[in-house]
């Protein structure tokens, strides 16, 4: 309806312009043939009013077009950014919960290590000539000495030395959200292992820096990489088909990571530390993992980060 009204308005303006032009020309012709004015005056009197009539009509038409364009622009609905804001809020909440869980696990591990110190030092105290027990329990014979060889058992690392590969892979995927109990349980067990803890911590640092650049591993959809390529990479092969390991992000995203590695010392040190730890774990676990578990390891958030950073550092060339 608005378009029809605008069309009617333009039609009326055009009719008014033509009507004014015809009327003025008729008056001018009457003045010319009636001899009421000189030829110069008549010429000016004919041309200027007609020009003004059409100039006014052109201006009004232009104003109508601008009004129509503004109305069309105002009618366009703004983009719905609700989903984008919700995605950002979810990622922020997940990252905050993960950081809090890691800090809590670090405190638990430190407490565990402090509690595990007395059993290690117990054999040394047993060798002291002074009796460790009160006189009410005399033991004149040196019979406790032969039992000392069994004491070195507490010197072994924590029980997480036998961390199952499946648990480590789940930990390197990191909890999906604050309610992922299985993910947090695997992460807690991995943080109890000295070597796995280094891997998890370096991966967390790398993922945090990448997320600050707007690079989230869940947003990538890399091509499937079989376990055979990972085994060939562990054996030292580079180039050729192994370039598929680096096909995870766009050229612009890889260039962004490469630029940060070259210009930011903290980013570069974190990336080098992360790549070194992942490569070490990959070499250590490769022989014990079947094809399914090895492929799962490469597709975790940590594995995807390794593929992205490795492509930026030309590890697969």
C-alpha distance (Angstrom), angle and dihedral (degrees) to the residues before:
residue distance angle dihedral
X1 . . .
X2 3.77 . .
X3 3.81 90.5 .
X4 3.82 90.5 51.3
X5 3.79 91.6 50.5
X6 3.81 90.8 49.3
X7 3.83 89.9 49.9
X8 3.83 91.1 50.6
X9 3.78 90.3 49.1
X10 3.81 92.5 51.7
X11 3.84 89.7 47.3
X12 3.80 91.5 52.7
X13 3.81 91.7 47.6
X14 3.80 90.9 49.7
X15 3.82 91.6 48.1
X16 3.80 90.4 48.9
X17 3.80 91.0 50.4
X18 3.80 92.5 50.3
X19 3.79 92.2 43.9
X20 3.79 91.8 51.2
X21 3.78 90.7 47.4
X22 3.82 94.5 50.6
X23 3.79 92.3 44.3
X24 3.75 92.7 50.6
X25 3.80 93.0 46.6
X26 3.79 90.6 51.8
X27 3.79 90.5 51.2
X28 3.80 90.1 47.4
X29 3.82 92.3 50.6
X30 3.79 90.5 50.2
X31 3.82 89.5 51.0
X32 3.83 92.2 48.5
X33 3.76 97.6 47.9
X34 3.77 92.5 39.1
X35 3.81 90.4 56.2
X36 3.75 92.4 -130.2
X37 3.82 95.2 138.8
X38 3.77 141.7 21.9
X39 3.81 121.1 -93.7
X40 3.84 94.3 -107.5
X41 3.74 93.4 50.4
X42 3.77 90.8 46.3
X43 3.82 91.9 49.9
X44 3.80 92.5 51.8
X45 3.77 91.5 43.0
X46 3.82 90.9 52.8
X47 3.81 100.8 44.5
X48 3.80 103.8 39.3
X49 3.81 99.3 53.5
X50 3.79 92.1 45.4
X51 3.81 90.3 49.7
X52 3.79 91.1 48.7
X53 3.81 91.7 49.4
X54 3.81 92.7 54.3
X55 3.82 92.8 41.0
X56 3.79 89.7 55.5
X57 3.82 90.9 46.6
X58 3.83 91.0 50.4
X59 3.81 91.3 49.8
X60 3.80 92.7 49.4
X61 3.81 90.5 48.3
X62 3.80 90.7 51.3
X63 3.79 90.9 49.8
X64 3.80 90.0 51.2
X65 3.80 91.3 51.9
X66 3.82 91.5 50.3
X67 3.80 91.1 49.7
X68 3.80 90.9 50.3
X69 3.81 91.2 49.3
X70 3.80 92.5 48.5
X71 3.79 90.4 48.6
X72 3.81 91.2 51.1
X73 3.81 91.1 48.1
X74 3.79 92.4 49.7
X75 3.80 91.0 49.1
X76 3.81 92.7 57.7
X77 3.77 110.4 102.6
X78 3.82 115.7 -122.8
X79 3.79 115.8 -114.6
X80 3.78 116.0 -88.1
X81 3.78 107.1 -116.1
X82 3.80 95.4 171.4
X83 3.80 93.2 105.2
X84 3.81 92.6 48.4
X85 3.82 92.5 50.8
X86 3.80 91.1 46.7
X87 3.82 90.3 51.1
X88 3.81 91.4 51.2
X89 3.82 91.5 48.1
X90 3.83 91.9 50.1
X91 3.80 92.9 49.6
X92 3.81 92.0 47.1
X93 3.81 92.0 49.5
X94 3.80 92.2 47.2
X95 3.81 92.5 48.8
X96 3.82 92.0 48.1
X97 3.79 92.0 49.6
X98 3.80 91.1 47.9
X99 3.80 93.0 49.6
X100 3.82 90.9 49.2
X101 3.81 91.1 48.9
X102 3.81 92.0 50.2
X103 3.80 91.2 50.2
X104 3.80 90.9 48.8
X105 3.79 91.3 48.7
X106 3.79 90.5 49.6
X107 3.81 89.5 55.6
X108 3.80 91.0 48.1
X109 3.79 91.9 50.7
X110 3.79 92.3 48.1
X111 3.80 89.7 50.4
X112 3.80 90.5 48.0
X113 3.82 91.1 52.0
X114 3.80 91.2 50.0
X115 3.78 90.6 50.1
X116 3.79 91.8 47.9
X117 3.84 94.2 55.2
X118 3.87 98.8 79.6
X119 3.82 95.3 59.8
X120 3.80 89.9 52.8
X121 3.77 92.8 53.0
X122 3.82 93.9 42.3
X123 3.84 95.4 88.8
X124 3.81 90.4 53.8
X125 3.80 91.2 52.7
X126 3.81 90.0 49.0
X127 3.81 90.1 61.0
X128 3.82 92.6 58.9
X129 3.80 113.4 108.6
X130 3.80 90.6 -134.4
X131 3.80 115.3 91.7
X132 3.79 111.0 -110.6
X133 3.83 92.4 -158.1
X134 3.82 128.5 67.9
X135 3.86 119.9 -95.7
X136 3.79 90.5 -103.9
X137 3.82 87.6 79.5
X138 3.85 105.2 48.3
X139 3.78 118.0 -173.6
X140 3.82 107.8 178.7
X141 3.78 95.6 170.9
X142 3.84 121.6 82.0
X143 3.80 91.0 -130.9
X144 3.87 94.6 124.5
X145 3.80 90.5 66.4
X146 3.84 96.4 76.9
X147 3.79 89.1 55.0
X148 3.83 91.2 62.8
X149 3.84 96.8 85.6
X150 3.80 89.2 69.8
X151 3.82 91.1 57.4
X152 3.88 98.5 78.9
X153 3.81 89.7 74.9
X154 3.84 93.0 90.7
X155 3.83 88.6 58.8
X156 3.80 90.0 76.6
X157 3.80 117.1 101.2
X158 3.82 119.8 -95.9
X159 3.78 121.8 -66.1
X160 3.78 89.6 -94.8
X161 3.81 90.3 79.7
X162 3.82 85.4 93.9
X163 3.82 92.0 54.4
X164 3.82 107.5 160.7
X165 3.81 114.4 -121.6
X166 3.80 90.2 -125.4
X167 3.81 90.0 59.0
X168 3.79 92.2 50.1
X169 3.81 91.5 49.0
X170 3.81 90.4 50.9
X171 3.80 90.1 48.7
X172 3.82 91.7 50.9
X173 3.81 88.8 53.8
X174 3.84 87.1 57.6
X175 3.82 122.0 -148.2
X176 3.78 113.5 -53.9
X177 3.81 92.1 -141.3
X178 3.79 142.2 -20.9
X179 3.83 91.7 -75.9
X180 3.84 95.7 53.8
X181 3.80 97.4 112.2
X182 3.80 94.5 169.4
X183 3.80 90.4 53.2
X184 3.79 93.1 50.1
X185 3.81 91.6 45.8
X186 3.81 91.1 53.1
X187 3.80 90.5 45.6
X188 3.81 91.0 51.3
X189 3.80 91.8 51.6
X190 3.79 92.2 46.8
X191 3.80 91.1 51.3
X192 3.80 87.9 57.8
X193 3.81 91.0 63.1
X194 3.81 114.8 79.6
X195 3.80 96.3 -143.8
X196 3.80 95.8 38.7
X197 3.80 89.7 47.6
X198 3.80 90.7 59.0
X199 3.80 89.7 51.2
X200 3.81 94.5 47.6
X201 3.81 93.9 45.5
X202 3.80 94.1 49.0
X203 3.82 90.5 46.7
X204 3.81 91.0 50.9
X205 3.81 90.9 51.1
X206 3.80 91.7 48.8
X207 3.80 94.4 47.2
X208 3.81 90.2 49.2
X209 3.82 92.5 53.9
X210 3.80 91.8 45.7
X211 3.81 92.1 50.1
X212 3.82 88.7 52.5
X213 3.83 85.7 61.0
X214 3.81 91.0 50.8
X215 3.82 93.0 -104.4
X216 3.82 111.2 134.2
X217 3.79 118.7 177.4
X218 3.81 92.8 -142.4
X219 3.80 89.4 62.3
X220 3.80 93.2 61.0
X221 3.79 123.0 89.6
X222 3.82 103.1 -168.3
X223 3.79 122.4 -178.5
X224 3.79 115.1 -93.0
X225 3.79 112.9 -90.6
X226 3.78 118.2 -158.8
X227 3.77 125.5 -139.2
X228 3.81 90.6 -108.5
X229 3.82 92.1 70.0
X230 3.78 91.7 49.5
X231 3.81 90.9 50.6
X232 3.81 90.5 50.4
X233 3.79 89.3 50.0
X234 3.81 91.0 52.0
X235 3.80 89.3 50.9
X236 3.80 89.8 57.3
X237 3.79 102.4 -100.8
X238 3.81 116.6 146.4
X239 3.81 137.2 178.6
X240 3.77 127.0 19.3
X241 3.79 112.7 58.9
X242 3.81 91.2 -0.3
X243 3.80 88.9 72.6
X244 3.81 84.2 79.1
X245 3.82 87.5 75.1
X246 3.79 89.0 67.6
X247 3.81 95.9 49.1
X248 3.77 97.3 99.8
X249 3.81 107.2 103.8
X250 3.77 140.4 29.1
X251 3.78 121.4 -87.1
X252 3.80 90.1 -108.0
X253 3.82 92.3 54.5
X254 3.80 92.7 47.3
X255 3.80 89.9 48.3
X256 3.81 89.8 51.9
X257 3.82 90.9 55.2
X258 3.80 92.3 44.7
X259 3.80 90.8 51.4
X260 3.80 92.2 51.4
X261 3.80 90.5 48.7
X262 3.80 90.9 52.6
X263 3.81 97.8 43.2
X264 3.82 106.3 29.3
X265 3.80 115.2 65.5
X266 3.82 94.2 -165.2
X267 3.80 91.5 49.6
X268 3.82 90.8 47.3
X269 3.83 94.4 49.3
X270 3.81 91.3 46.9
X271 3.81 91.8 49.1
X272 3.81 93.6 48.4
X273 3.81 92.1 47.2
X274 3.80 91.4 48.1
X275 3.82 94.7 47.6
X276 3.80 91.3 48.1
X277 3.82 93.2 50.7
X278 3.80 94.2 46.0
X279 3.80 91.8 48.1
X280 3.81 89.9 50.2
X281 3.80 92.5 50.7
X282 3.80 91.4 44.9
X283 3.80 91.9 53.7
X284 3.82 91.5 45.4
X285 3.81 95.5 49.0
X286 3.81 102.3 34.3
X287 3.81 96.3 87.7
X288 3.83 93.0 48.1
X289 3.81 98.2 45.8
X290 3.76 123.9 84.7
X291 3.80 119.7 -137.0
X292 3.81 94.0 -92.2
X293 3.80 95.4 51.8
X294 3.80 92.7 43.7
X295 3.80 90.9 52.0
X296 3.83 89.7 46.9
X297 3.79 90.4 52.5
X298 3.79 91.1 53.5
X299 3.81 91.4 49.7
X300 3.82 97.1 51.9
X301 3.78 119.4 105.4
X302 3.80 87.1 -101.4
X303 3.80 92.0 49.9
X304 3.80 91.8 49.9
X305 3.80 90.5 49.1
X306 3.81 88.5 52.5
X307 3.81 90.7 51.8
X308 3.82 91.8 49.1
X309 3.81 96.4 45.5
X310 3.80 90.7 40.1
X311 3.80 90.5 54.8
X312 3.82 90.1 49.8
X313 3.83 89.5 50.5
X314 3.85 93.3 43.6
X315 3.80 92.8 -120.5
X316 3.79 93.3 149.5
X317 3.83 98.4 48.3
